[in-house]
């Protein structure tokens, strides 16, 4: 998507014009759609340069949540992954400075087998995961250190030979979670969509 594509082709009725992080190549890019009756503000200062992500703050009455949609391409070098990890830590710190009720980061991280249920690491009964990488271990340590929870525990990219978790949903407030998981694929997607259903806690009287 660029200036040659008219917004009417990707805007949705009942939603604000989406916040986009476009790419000048095929693949990548991400967006956030917010219902039009909600108050929202894009947080550009959290969108550290060089990453495919969009950050936004949604306010409802006296509560707010911060959401992020992100994409980390596959096949990155160890240095590139470390750079992403450092920026992730910095952006979470900037998000916490807003004192939101909850922070939610969702997207295709192209990592995550360390979060799979144990049964997917047993390949004797069918396709299992391709294994846990060094970055899996490093990123899980980062989430643990930041007191963040990753909610998806079943594969999101499944082929005839392998079932990997590649799409993650991360939060700092599990008390807000009603439900989370995967949905059926559609179109030509080769990943299963992920979702979180949340509620905002009532204000004290």
Order of alpha helices (4+ residues) and beta strands (2+ residues): beta-beta-beta-beta-beta-alpha-beta-alpha-beta-beta-beta-beta-beta-beta
